[in-house]
Amino acid sequence: MITTQQLSKKCELLDPIQRETVAEFIDFLIVRHQKPTSDKKAILLQTSVWDEESLRQVQEAQQAVNTWKPPVF
């Protein structure tokens, strides 16, 4: 079994982008073993770099797109 110290030493050999990928994978593994949730927003906030502000901006953009009126031909 690998210790956290061994894992840390391996991570030190990676470049910053690779370390970010490892961190995201660890987050994925953690979430995968948590209690399932049907709340998609909660899933996004737990598994990615999305934060409340990012989600708010996406929701605002979605609402704006939904108000667009297509041209009538």
N, C-alpha and C positions, 0 to 999 in steps of 0.2 A: 504494500500500500504506500502510495506517495504521500509524503508529509507536506504541509503547507510551506515549510522552509524549502524543500526541494522544488516545489512548484514555483515559488517565488524566484529562485535562482534561475530556473528555466525561462521565466518571463523576462528577466533582466537581459537575456540574450536576444530578445525580440526588438524589432524597431517599434516606434510608437503606434503605427497603424496596426501592426500585428497584435500588440498588447490590447488595443481597443477591441479588436476582433475576439480575442480571448475573453475579455471582460464581458462582451455582449453574449458570448456563448455560455459563460458561467451564469449570467442573468437568465438566459433561456432555460438552463438546467434547473435553476432554483425555482423558477415559475412553474415549470413542468411538474414539479413534485408538490406544489401547493394545492390547496383546495380549489377545484374548478370553479370558475365564475362565468356567468353569462354576460357580465358587464364588459362590453368591448372597450370602453374607455379605460376601465381599471386594468384590463389586460395590456393595452398599449402603454399605459404609464408604468407598468411593472417590467415590461420586456424590451423597452427601447429607450432611445434618447428623447422621446416625446415628453414634453412637460405640459402643464395646464395652459400656459400661454400659447404654445404651438398648436394645441388642440383647439383653443379658442379661435385662433386665426384661420384654421382650416374650416371650422364650423361657420365662421363669418363668410368666408369665400363660398362655401357650399350654399348658404342662404342667398348670397348675391347672385350666384348662377341660377338658382331656382326662380328668381324673379325676372330673368331675362325673357323677353318676348320675341319669338322668332318672327322674321318678316313674313307678311302674308303676300302670296303671289296670285 
